[in-house]
Amino acid sequence: MILLLRRNKLSTPTSCQLISFYQKKKINYCFTIINYRFVVINKNTTMKLVRHISTLLRYVAILLAGVYWLTCIYMIISVVFRLPSFALQPENRFVIYYPFTQVRFLLGSNFTFNYVAEMSLVMLLYGLFFYLLANVFKAFRQKKLFTQYGIRQLKFFYLYNFIHPLILVLAFNFFATGEDYPAGFIVMAHFIIGIFAYFIMAIFKEGAGLQNEQDLFI
């Protein structure tokens, strides 16, 4: 009987041990909350940075798209209406000046319909390229990253990068202006961009599915 009492006495935790145990639990709980808040703050900071960078890049892409399209329109109007901004040069060359100046803006090596049409098509296609790229950057500005809008814009962008070089190669062969374009480099560059855009779209699809499941669970 005495031995049992002694064992119970030894195995029963004292009040000091209980206080120490609960203090450790409280400290661990506090550290867990701090770590969680730190992770949330880091995540929010990272996403804010992504949104700021994507906003800047979107405006740059829109600016480039506008420059290509306006340049194309300006060149066509100058050539068709023979404005003062257009001038023929020796050996059938031509030059387009900046508006209201005599500063050279565009130089053409062959003043023919095929050459002007080819230049116009190249500028129109690259204007569309930067416009679609601006929409991709817009997808990264959303509060929810994985959205159907983002998936749709990435799909348009990767499909265009597969089609774009084919149109250019066909145009180069059709117009046959003799201009030395790096067709192989253009095809390879757009093909690589298209593959990366496709990979990102696949990640967005997976993320959107997980995000929808989480929303339904909540």
KOLDRENDO-129762 format. One record per residue: x, y, z of N, C-alpha, C in turn; residue number from 1. Coordinates in steps of 0.001 Angstrom, whole numbers. Layout:
+---------+---------+---------+---------+---------+---------+---------+---------+---------+-----+
:     n.u :     n.v :     n.w :    ca.u :    ca.v :    ca.w :     c.u :     c.v :     c.w : num :
+---------+---------+---------+---------+---------+---------+---------+---------+---------+-----+
:       X :       Y :       Z :       X :       Y :       Z :       X :       Y :       Z : NUM :
...
+---------+---------+---------+---------+---------+---------+---------+---------+---------+-----+
END
This chain:
+---------+---------+---------+---------+---------+---------+---------+---------+---------+-----+
:     n.u :     n.v :     n.w :    ca.u :    ca.v :    ca.w :     c.u :     c.v :     c.w : num :
+---------+---------+---------+---------+---------+---------+---------+---------+---------+-----+
:     838 :   -1211 :       0 :       0 :       0 :       0 :     863 :    1248 :       0 :   1 :
:    1896 :    1220 :     810 :    2810 :    2371 :     907 :    3525 :    2563 :    -417 :   2 :
:    3906 :    1421 :   -1055 :    4596 :    1502 :   -2345 :    3694 :    2097 :   -3429 :   3 :
:    2426 :    1726 :   -3447 :    1487 :    2267 :   -4428 :    1314 :    3766 :   -4278 :   4 :
:    1204 :    4193 :   -3020 :    1059 :    5629 :   -2752 :    2287 :    6390 :   -3217 :   5 :
:    3449 :    5793 :   -2977 :    4682 :    6459 :   -3413 :    4753 :    6556 :   -4941 :   6 :
:    4327 :    5468 :   -5637 :    4334 :    5507 :   -7087 :    3367 :    6566 :   -7635 :   7 :
:    2180 :    6606 :   -7037 :    1199 :    7620 :   -7471 :    1715 :    9024 :   -7230 :   8 :
:    2418 :    9153 :   -6103 :    2954 :   10467 :   -5754 :    4028 :   10873 :   -6743 :   9 :
:    4840 :    9904 :   -7148 :    5910 :   10205 :   -8082 :    5381 :   10473 :   -9488 :  10 :
:    4322 :    9753 :   -9894 :    3815 :    9883 :  -11260 :    2886 :   11067 :  -11448 :  11 :
:    2337 :   11631 :  -10374 :    1422 :   12773 :  -10477 :    2210 :   14043 :  -10694 :  12 :
:    1944 :   14829 :  -11798 :    2706 :   16055 :  -12027 :    2359 :   17121 :  -11002 :  13 :
:    3342 :   17866 :  -10654 :    3142 :   18958 :   -9689 :    2518 :   20151 :  -10399 :  14 :
:    2074 :   21130 :   -9601 :    1463 :   22339 :  -10169 :    2472 :   23133 :  -10983 :  15 :
:    3745 :   23128 :  -10551 :    4801 :   23847 :  -11281 :    5032 :   23225 :  -12653 :  16 :
:    4988 :   21873 :  -12693 :    5180 :   21187 :  -13969 :    4018 :   21478 :  -14931 :  17 :
:    2791 :   21521 :  -14376 :    1630 :   21828 :  -15208 :    1714 :   23239 :  -15763 :  18 :
:    2111 :   24190 :  -14932 :    2238 :   25580 :  -15378 :    3289 :   25687 :  -16475 :  19 :
:    4419 :   24998 :  -16273 :    5493 :   25011 :  -17269 :    5020 :   24397 :  -18585 :  20 :
:    4241 :   23327 :  -18506 :    3736 :   22657 :  -19692 :    2807 :   23574 :  -20483 :  21 :
:    1883 :   24231 :  -19781 :     937 :   25119 :  -20455 :    1635 :   26362 :  -21003 :  22 :
:    2681 :   26836 :  -20310 :    3440 :   27975 :  -20820 :    4135 :   27632 :  -22134 :  23 :
:    4701 :   26415 :  -22187 :    5350 :   25972 :  -23423 :    4342 :   25854 :  -24559 :  24 :
:    3149 :   25319 :  -24225 :    2092 :   25202 :  -25231 :    1693 :   26578 :  -25759 :  25 :
:    1584 :   27535 :  -24831 :    1182 :   28890 :  -25201 :    2235 :   29543 :  -26081 :  26 :
:    3505 :   29340 :  -25724 :    4603 :   29906 :  -26506 :    4617 :   29309 :  -27909 :  27 :
:    4462 :   27980 :  -27998 :    4433 :   27321 :  -29311 :    3273 :   27814 :  -30162 :  28 :
:    2111 :   28011 :  -29508 :     938 :   28519 :  -30220 :    1199 :   29928 :  -30757 :  29 :
:    1846 :   30762 :  -29931 :    2166 :   32129 :  -30354 :    3134 :   32126 :  -31540 :  30 :
:    4147 :   31250 :  -31463 :    5092 :   31161 :  -32569 :    4414 :   30664 :  -33847 :  31 :
:    3443 :   29769 :  -33715 :    2700 :   29279 :  -34878 :    1926 :   30410 :  -35531 :  32 :
:    1272 :   31241 :  -34711 :     511 :   32384 :  -35230 :    1440 :   33379 :  -35919 :  33 :
:    2598 :   33641 :  -35298 :    3562 :   34580 :  -35876 :    4071 :   34071 :  -37216 :  34 :
:    4395 :   32774 :  -37273 :    4876 :   32193 :  -38528 :    3805 :   32255 :  -39607 :  35 :
:    2550 :   31981 :  -39234 :    1457 :   32035 :  -40201 :    1282 :   33445 :  -40747 :  36 :
:    1312 :   34423 :  -39821 :    1159 :   35811 :  -40258 :    2324 :   36241 :  -41135 :  37 :
:    3525 :   35773 :  -40816 :    4707 :   36108 :  -41609 :    4583 :   35551 :  -43020 :  38 :
:    4082 :   34320 :  -43133 :    3886 :   33699 :  -44448 :    2838 :   34462 :  -45243 :  39 :
:    1738 :   34837 :  -44575 :     669 :   35584 :  -45247 :    1183 :   36931 :  -45729 :  40 :
:    1964 :   37623 :  -44873 :    2523 :   38927 :  -45248 :    3457 :   38784 :  -46439 :  41 :
:    4314 :   37744 :  -46409 :    5230 :   37510 :  -47530 :    4477 :   37223 :  -48818 :  42 :
:    3406 :   36420 :  -48697 :    2602 :   36087 :  -49876 :    1937 :   37333 :  -50445 :  43 :
:    1357 :   38165 :  -49579 :     697 :   39382 :  -50033 :    1690 :   40341 :  -50670 :  44 :
:    2885 :   40449 :  -50065 :    3918 :   41329 :  -50615 :    4363 :   40852 :  -51984 :  45 :
:    4544 :   39546 :  -52127 :    4962 :   38989 :  -53419 :    3910 :   39232 :  -54491 :  46 :
:    2630 :   39020 :  -54141 :    1561 :   39207 :  -55121 :    1402 :   40683 :  -55494 :  47 :
:    1613 :   41578 :  -54529 :    1562 :   43008 :  -54850 :    2660 :   43375 :  -55832 :  48 :
:    3857 :   42823 :  -55612 :    4969 :   43082 :  -56528 :    4674 :   42543 :  -57922 :  49 :
:    4082 :   41340 :  -57980 :    3709 :   40750 :  -59275 :    2696 :   41635 :  -59991 :  50 :
:    1718 :   42144 :  -59248 :     692 :   43002 :  -59859 :    1301 :   44305 :  -60374 :  51 :
:    2217 :   44893 :  -59604 :    2846 :   46150 :  -60030 :    3683 :   45943 :  -61291 :  52 :
:    4472 :   44857 :  -61319 :    5313 :   44588 :  -62485 :    4459 :   44276 :  -63710 :  53 :
:    3416 :   43466 :  -63527 :    2547 :   43121 :  -64656 :    1804 :   44348 :  -65179 :  54 :
:    1442 :   45267 :  -64279 :     791 :   46508 :  -64716 :    1734 :   47331 :  -65585 :  55 :
:    2989 :   47467 :  -65137 :    3987 :   48218 :  -65905 :    4225 :   47571 :  -67274 :  56 :
:    4399 :   46250 :  -67287 :    4656 :   45547 :  -68543 :    3449 :   45605 :  -69474 :  57 :
:    2259 :   45604 :  -68894 :    1048 :   45708 :  -69725 :    1012 :   47041 :  -70468 :  58 :
:    1329 :   48134 :  -69759 :    1327 :   49447 :  -70410 :    2426 :   49541 :  -71472 :  59 :
:    3572 :   48927 :  -71201 :    4652 :   48911 :  -72200 :    4208 :   48148 :  -73446 :  60 :
:    3555 :   46996 :  -73250 :    3082 :   46195 :  -74383 :    2011 :   46938 :  -75171 :  61 :
:    1110 :   47631 :  -74472 :      72 :   48420 :  -75163 :     716 :   49541 :  -75973 :  62 :
:    1728 :   50173 :  -75381 :    2441 :   51248 :  -76088 :    3100 :   50723 :  -77360 :  63 :
:    3764 :   49565 :  -77258 :    4416 :   48988 :  -78438 :    3402 :   48587 :  -79510 :  64 :
:    2265 :   48021 :  -79069 :    1211 :   47669 :  -80033 :     716 :   48917 :  -80749 :  65 :
:     492 :   49990 :  -79991 :      44 :   51245 :  -80600 :    1066 :   51814 :  -81560 :  66 :
:    2355 :   51731 :  -81208 :    3418 :   52243 :  -82081 :    3436 :   51488 :  -83404 :  67 :
:    3340 :   50160 :  -83344 :    3335 :   49370 :  -84583 :    2126 :   49703 :  -85448 :  68 :
:     950 :   49760 :  -84857 :    -253 :   50011 :  -85641 :    -286 :   51431 :  -86220 :  69 :
:      86 :   52411 :  -85396 :      97 :   53797 :  -85880 :    1146 :   53997 :  -86965 :  70 :
:    2294 :   53335 :  -86793 :    3337 :   53427 :  -87819 :    2854 :   52849 :  -89136 :  71 :
:    2153 :   51713 :  -89046 :    1610 :   51090 :  -90253 :     617 :   52016 :  -90949 :  72 :
:    -303 :   52591 :  -90194 :   -1314 :   53491 :  -90768 :    -646 :   54727 :  -91372 :  73 :
:     331 :   55268 :  -90644 :    1040 :   56470 :  -91107 :    1789 :   56186 :  -92409 :  74 :
:    2436 :   55028 :  -92497 :    3169 :   54681 :  -93713 :    2223 :   54512 :  -94897 :  75 :
:    1108 :   53807 :  -94684 :     166 :   53572 :  -95782 :    -416 :   54891 :  -96281 :  76 :
:    -822 :   55765 :  -95358 :   -1398 :   57068 :  -95757 :    -367 :   57900 :  -96501 :  77 :
:     875 :   57895 :  -96007 :    1929 :   58688 :  -96655 :    2203 :   58203 :  -98069 :  78 :
:    2212 :   56873 :  -98257 :    2514 :   56301 :  -99580 :    1341 :   56490 : -100539 :  79 :
:     135 :   56224 : -100064 :   -1041 :   56280 : -100947 :   -1321 :   57709 : -101395 :  80 :
:   -1267 :   58653 : -100471 :   -1623 :   60041 : -100792 :    -394 :   60897 : -101122 :  81 :
:     771 :   60296 : -101159 :    2025 :   60992 : -101478 :    2159 :   62294 : -100678 :  82 :
:    2049 :   62144 :  -99391 :    2171 :   63289 :  -98494 :    3599 :   63822 :  -98489 :  83 :
:    3811 :   65025 :  -97970 :    5181 :   65561 :  -97889 :    6113 :   64689 :  -97040 :  84 :
:    5546 :   63816 :  -96211 :    6369 :   62920 :  -95394 :    6950 :   61769 :  -96207 :  85 :
:    6513 :   61633 :  -97472 :    7003 :   60557 :  -98338 :    7911 :   61143 :  -99412 :  86 :
:    9009 :   60428 :  -99696 :    9930 :   60887 : -100742 :   10601 :   59682 : -101379 :  87 :
:   10701 :   59738 : -102711 :   11417 :   58691 : -103451 :   12906 :   58987 : -103434 :  88 :
:   13695 :   57932 : -103439 :   15149 :   58032 : -103420 :   15715 :   57341 : -104673 :  89 :
:   16983 :   57568 : -104969 :   17589 :   56865 : -106110 :   17521 :   55352 : -105947 :  90 :
:   17578 :   54644 : -107065 :   17522 :   53180 : -107123 :   16192 :   52635 : -106581 :  91 :
:   15125 :   53399 : -106807 :   13759 :   52998 : -106443 :   13577 :   52790 : -104930 :  92 :
:   14376 :   53456 : -104163 :   14198 :   53428 : -102708 :   13230 :   54527 : -102294 :  93 :
:   12737 :   54444 : -101061 :   11847 :   55502 : -100563 :   12098 :   55731 :  -99071 :  94 :
:   11651 :   56864 :  -98610 :   11832 :   57231 :  -97211 :   10545 :   57855 :  -96689 :  95 :
:   10238 :   57543 :  -95445 :    9106 :   58154 :  -94741 :    9694 :   58998 :  -93621 :  96 :
:    9341 :   60296 :  -93597 :    9860 :   61205 :  -92576 :    8906 :   61258 :  -91378 :  97 :
:    9455 :   61677 :  -90249 :    8606 :   61981 :  -89101 :    7651 :   63104 :  -89482 :  98 :
:    6446 :   63142 :  -88914 :    5464 :   64176 :  -89289 :    6022 :   65593 :  -89112 :  99 :
:    5846 :   66400 :  -90170 :    6205 :   67821 :  -90166 :    7703 :   68059 :  -89976 : 100 :
:    8508 :   67081 :  -90337 :    9968 :   67224 :  -90249 :   10593 :   66617 :  -91498 : 101 :
:   11907 :   66772 :  -91611 :   12683 :   66108 :  -92649 :   13635 :   65090 :  -92037 : 102 :
:   13267 :   64594 :  -90892 :   14045 :   63560 :  -90198 :   13535 :   62201 :  -90636 : 103 :
:   14449 :   61340 :  -91048 :   14050 :   60028 :  -91564 :   13468 :   59145 :  -90462 : 104 :
:   12346 :   58525 :  -90808 :   11659 :   57628 :  -89874 :   11711 :   56181 :  -90371 : 105 :
:   11289 :   55933 :  -91609 :   11326 :   54601 :  -92217 :   12072 :   54681 :  -93546 : 106 :
:   12864 :   53650 :  -93795 :   13591 :   53555 :  -95061 :   13154 :   52285 :  -95780 : 107 :
:   12796 :   52422 :  -97044 :   12401 :   51274 :  -97853 :   13399 :   51026 :  -98958 : 108 :
:   13784 :   49776 :  -99141 :   14811 :   49453 : -100144 :   14226 :   49224 : -101532 : 109 :
:   12878 :   49134 : -101632 :   12277 :   48853 : -102935 :   10842 :   49371 : -102928 : 110 :
:   10594 :   50400 : -103714 :    9261 :   50991 : -103724 :    8371 :   50248 : -104710 : 111 :
:    7778 :   49150 : -104216 :    6809 :   48368 : -104985 :    5625 :   48053 : -104075 : 112 :
:    4531 :   47633 : -104704 :    3341 :   47287 : -103931 :    3636 :   46129 : -102982 : 113 :
:    4343 :   45108 : -103478 :    4648 :   43943 : -102655 :    5479 :   44313 : -101432 : 114 :
:    6431 :   45206 : -101641 :    7309 :   45582 : -100530 :    6519 :   46342 :  -99451 : 115 :
:    5716 :   47307 :  -99866 :    4920 :   48094 :  -98909 :    3900 :   47190 :  -98215 : 116 :
:    3264 :   46286 :  -98966 :    2288 :   45361 :  -98375 :    2961 :   44451 :  -97352 : 117 :
:    4162 :   43976 :  -97657 :    4880 :   43105 :  -96734 :    5237 :   43844 :  -95451 : 118 :
:    5740 :   45067 :  -95579 :    6062 :   45875 :  -94392 :    4824 :   46124 :  -93540 : 119 :
:    3718 :   46428 :  -94197 :    2467 :   46701 :  -93472 :    1996 :   45465 :  -92714 : 120 :
:    2068 :   44315 :  -93372 :    1628 :   43074 :  -92726 :    2487 :   42743 :  -91500 : 121 :
:    3796 :   42926 :  -91621 :    4699 :   42659 :  -90492 :    4352 :   43551 :  -89305 : 122 :
:    4125 :   44832 :  -89560 :    3802 :   45754 :  -88470 :    2447 :   45446 :  -87847 : 123 :
:    1470 :   45079 :  -88681 :     150 :   44730 :  -88146 :     225 :   43484 :  -87257 : 124 :
:     966 :   42480 :  -87705 :    1062 :   41230 :  -86946 :    1791 :   41430 :  -85624 : 125 :
:    2847 :   42236 :  -85636 :    3556 :   42461 :  -84373 :    2792 :   43395 :  -83440 : 126 :
:    1980 :   44272 :  -84003 :    1079 :   45051 :  -83157 :      87 :   44149 :  -82437 : 127 :
:    -447 :   43150 :  -83176 :   -1368 :   42189 :  -82564 :    -650 :   41330 :  -81522 : 128 :
:     602 :   40980 :  -81787 :    1391 :   40198 :  -80831 :    1493 :   40927 :  -79492 : 129 :
:    1844 :   42202 :  -79523 :    1995 :   42955 :  -78270 :     642 :   43231 :  -77610 : 130 :
:    -417 :   43345 :  -78407 :   -1753 :   43524 :  -77823 :   -2164 :   42284 :  -77029 : 131 :
:   -1942 :   41092 :  -77593 :   -2261 :   39849 :  -76887 :   -1362 :   39672 :  -75662 : 132 :
:    -107 :   40094 :  -75771 :     795 :   40021 :  -74623 :     320 :   40935 :  -73499 : 133 :
:    -207 :   42099 :  -73853 :    -744 :   43019 :  -72837 :   -1920 :   42383 :  -72104 : 134 :
:   -2756 :   41628 :  -72813 :   -3874 :   40938 :  -72166 :   -3396 :   39840 :  -71221 : 135 :
:   -2285 :   39194 :  -71573 :   -1705 :   38183 :  -70676 :   -1223 :   38842 :  -69384 : 136 :
:    -546 :   39978 :  -69508 :     -95 :   40692 :  -68311 :   -1276 :   41182 :  -67474 : 137 :
:   -2371 :   41518 :  -68137 :   -3567 :   41948 :  -67411 :   -4099 :   40824 :  -66528 : 138 :
:   -3954 :   39577 :  -66974 :   -4434 :   38426 :  -66191 :   -3701 :   38319 :  -64860 : 139 :
:   -2448 :   38775 :  -64811 :   -1667 :   38700 :  -63575 :   -2002 :   39841 :  -62611 : 140 :
:   -2874 :   40751 :  -63025 :   -3287 :   41857 :  -62149 :   -4540 :   41529 :  -61355 : 141 :
:   -5197 :   40410 :  -61665 :   -6450 :   40071 :  -61001 :   -6209 :   39693 :  -59539 : 142 :
:   -7233 :   39891 :  -58708 :   -7124 :   39512 :  -57295 :   -6959 :   38006 :  -57155 : 143 :
:   -7723 :   37267 :  -57955 :   -7537 :   35813 :  -58040 :   -6659 :   35539 :  -59249 : 144 :
:   -5547 :   34873 :  -58993 :   -4581 :   34652 :  -60074 :   -5101 :   33672 :  -61110 : 145 :
:   -5663 :   32556 :  -60670 :   -6104 :   31501 :  -61582 :   -7564 :   31718 :  -61949 : 146 :
:   -7785 :   32367 :  -63078 :   -9140 :   32676 :  -63531 :   -9327 :   32188 :  -64965 : 147 :
:  -10602 :   32086 :  -65362 :  -10907 :   31692 :  -66737 :  -10425 :   32752 :  -67727 : 148 :
:  -10441 :   34002 :  -67298 :   -9935 :   35079 :  -68167 :   -8454 :   34862 :  -68476 : 149 :
:   -7671 :   34561 :  -67441 :   -6247 :   34325 :  -67643 :   -5989 :   33123 :  -68540 : 150 :
:   -6746 :   32046 :  -68327 :   -6590 :   30843 :  -69161 :   -6915 :   31168 :  -70612 : 151 :
:   -7974 :   31940 :  -70834 :   -8392 :   32285 :  -72197 :   -7338 :   33145 :  -72907 : 152 :
:   -6800 :   34133 :  -72185 :   -5793 :   35012 :  -72795 :   -4493 :   34267 :  -73086 : 153 :
:   -4106 :   33363 :  -72199 :   -2907 :   32556 :  -72451 :   -3115 :   31617 :  -73635 : 154 :
:   -4322 :   31111 :  -73781 :   -4626 :   30240 :  -74923 :   -4520 :   31013 :  -76231 : 155 :
:   -5120 :   32211 :  -76271 :   -5009 :   33049 :  -77469 :   -3543 :   33337 :  -77788 : 156 :
:   -2768 :   33631 :  -76742 :   -1377 :   34040 :  -76947 :    -523 :   32887 :  -77471 : 157 :
:    -679 :   31689 :  -76889 :     176 :   30589 :  -77351 :    -236 :   30121 :  -78751 : 158 :
:   -1548 :   30150 :  -79048 :   -1987 :   29781 :  -80400 :   -1471 :   30784 :  -81440 : 159 :
:   -1503 :   32058 :  -81065 :   -1028 :   33084 :  -81997 :     462 :   32921 :  -82272 : 160 :
:    1237 :   32537 :  -81262 :    2680 :   32366 :  -81458 :    3001 :   31164 :  -82338 : 161 :
:    2097 :   30206 :  -82420 :    2286 :   29103 :  -83354 :    1856 :   29480 :  -84780 : 162 :
:     838 :   30359 :  -84887 :     315 :   30740 :  -86199 :    1106 :   31904 :  -86805 : 163 :
:    1516 :   32836 :  -85962 :    2183 :   34070 :  -86403 :    3370 :   33825 :  -87343 : 164 :
:    4344 :   32982 :  -86964 :    5495 :   32791 :  -87867 :    5128 :   32114 :  -89181 : 165 :
:    4103 :   31261 :  -89148 :    3672 :   30612 :  -90392 :    3112 :   31642 :  -91371 : 166 :
:    2337 :   32594 :  -90855 :    1791 :   33657 :  -91709 :    2921 :   34493 :  -92300 : 167 :
:    3922 :   34808 :  -91462 :    5041 :   35611 :  -91948 :    5831 :   34880 :  -93039 : 168 :
:    6120 :   33598 :  -92820 :    6882 :   32828 :  -93813 :    6113 :   32746 :  -95123 : 169 :
:    4802 :   32502 :  -95047 :    3979 :   32459 :  -96259 :    3968 :   33820 :  -96961 : 170 :
:    3913 :   34909 :  -96167 :    3913 :   36254 :  -96754 :    5244 :   36549 :  -97433 : 171 :
:    6346 :   36152 :  -96788 :    7665 :   36373 :  -97394 :    7777 :   35651 :  -98729 : 172 :
:    7267 :   34437 :  -98788 :    7330 :   33668 : -100038 :    6364 :   34207 : -101094 : 173 :
:    5208 :   34694 : -100632 :    4202 :   35191 : -101574 :    4635 :   36514 : -102206 : 174 :
:    5073 :   37461 : -101371 :    5448 :   38777 : -101897 :    6819 :   38734 : -102579 : 175 :
:    7706 :   37874 : -102094 :    9024 :   37652 : -102721 :    9726 :   38964 : -103052 : 176 :
:    9895 :   39808 : -102042 :   10536 :   41107 : -102248 :   12061 :   41018 : -102254 : 177 :
:   12586 :   39880 : -101852 :   14043 :   39750 : -101802 :   14655 :   40301 : -100531 : 178 :
:   13810 :   40772 :  -99621 :   14324 :   41286 :  -98339 :   14845 :   40119 :  -97497 : 179 :
:   15979 :   40331 :  -96880 :   16635 :   39251 :  -96122 :   16115 :   39251 :  -94679 : 180 :
:   14984 :   38571 :  -94423 :   14438 :   38432 :  -93074 :   14982 :   37152 :  -92428 : 181 :
:   15292 :   37195 :  -91138 :   15743 :   35960 :  -90447 :   14557 :   35046 :  -90139 : 182 :
:   14030 :   34403 :  -91170 :   12807 :   33611 :  -91030 :   12985 :   32469 :  -90037 : 183 :
:   14138 :   31793 :  -90094 :   14378 :   30670 :  -89174 :   14382 :   31110 :  -87722 : 184 :
:   15020 :   32244 :  -87451 :   15058 :   32767 :  -86075 :   13667 :   33172 :  -85608 : 185 :
:   12892 :   33807 :  -86491 :   11534 :   34241 :  -86132 :   10664 :   33036 :  -85769 : 186 :
:   10727 :   31988 :  -86598 :    9923 :   30786 :  -86332 :   10321 :   30154 :  -85006 : 187 :
:   11627 :   29999 :  -84770 :   12107 :   29368 :  -83541 :   11737 :   30189 :  -82308 : 188 :
:   11909 :   31513 :  -82376 :   11618 :   32382 :  -81226 :   10141 :   32312 :  -80844 : 189 :
:    9261 :   32417 :  -81832 :    7828 :   32382 :  -81530 :    7376 :   30991 :  -81095 : 190 :
:    8016 :   29964 :  -81621 :    7676 :   28602 :  -81205 :    8036 :   28392 :  -79729 : 191 :
:    9184 :   28898 :  -79295 :    9595 :   28773 :  -77889 :    8652 :   29579 :  -76992 : 192 :
:    8320 :   30807 :  -77411 :    7383 :   31630 :  -76632 :    6032 :   30926 :  -76516 : 193 :
:    5574 :   30327 :  -77622 :    4294 :   29618 :  -77605 :    4302 :   28433 :  -76659 : 194 :
:    5408 :   27688 :  -76606 :    5509 :   26543 :  -75695 :    5452 :   26999 :  -74241 : 195 :
:    6200 :   28056 :  -73908 :    6171 :   28574 :  -72541 :    4773 :   29063 :  -72168 : 196 :
:    4105 :   29743 :  -73099 :    2739 :   30214 :  -72832 :    1795 :   29035 :  -72619 : 197 :
:    2000 :   27953 :  -73376 :    1170 :   26757 :  -73200 :    1396 :   26136 :  -71824 : 198 :
:    2649 :   26050 :  -71372 :    2942 :   25511 :  -70047 :    2276 :   26347 :  -68953 : 199 :
:    2360 :   27669 :  -69081 :    1740 :   28551 :  -68086 :     229 :   28375 :  -68090 : 200 :
:    -372 :   28219 :  -69287 :   -1811 :   28003 :  -69367 :   -2212 :   26698 :  -68672 : 201 :
:   -1388 :   25635 :  -68842 :   -1681 :   24364 :  -68184 :   -1611 :   24512 :  -66663 : 202 :
:    -646 :   25293 :  -66169 :    -543 :   25558 :  -64729 :   -1760 :   26343 :  -64249 : 203 :
:   -2201 :   27313 :  -65047 :   -3388 :   28101 :  -64694 :   -4636 :   27218 :  -64627 : 204 :
:   -4756 :   26283 :  -65562 :   -5915 :   25377 :  -65546 :   -5929 :   24531 :  -64282 : 205 :
:   -4761 :   23984 :  -63943 :   -4665 :   23172 :  -62728 :   -4954 :   24009 :  -61491 : 206 :
:   -4394 :   25210 :  -61448 :   -4626 :   26096 :  -60307 :   -6077 :   26518 :  -60179 : 207 :
:   -6733 :   26765 :  -61316 :   -8146 :   27150 :  -61286 :   -9007 :   26009 :  -60755 : 208 :
:   -8680 :   24764 :  -61146 :   -9422 :   23607 :  -60632 :   -9274 :   23454 :  -59132 : 209 :
:   -8046 :   23572 :  -58632 :   -7814 :   23473 :  -57189 :   -8477 :   24625 :  -56443 : 210 :
:   -8446 :   25803 :  -57044 :   -9065 :   26976 :  -56420 :  -10574 :   26811 :  -56320 : 211 :
:  -11208 :   26256 :  -57352 :  -12654 :   26021 :  -57325 :  -13027 :   24962 :  -56284 : 212 :
:  -12193 :   23917 :  -56182 :  -12441 :   22877 :  -55173 :  -12345 :   23462 :  -53771 : 213 :
:  -11362 :   24330 :  -53563 :  -11201 :   24967 :  -52249 :  -12387 :   25862 :  -51914 : 214 :
:  -12866 :   26617 :  -52910 :  -14026 :   27498 :  -52710 :  -15272 :   26675 :  -52365 : 215 :
:  -15461 :   25521 :  -53026 :  -16608 :   24657 :  -52736 :  -16490 :   24040 :  -51341 : 216 :
:  -15274 :   23712 :  -50952 :  -15058 :   23119 :  -49623 :  -15345 :   24119 :  -48518 : 217 :
:  -14935 :   25376 :  -48768 :  -15195 :   26425 :  -47764 :  -16685 :   26707 :  -47682 : 218 :
+---------+---------+---------+---------+---------+---------+---------+---------+---------+-----+
END
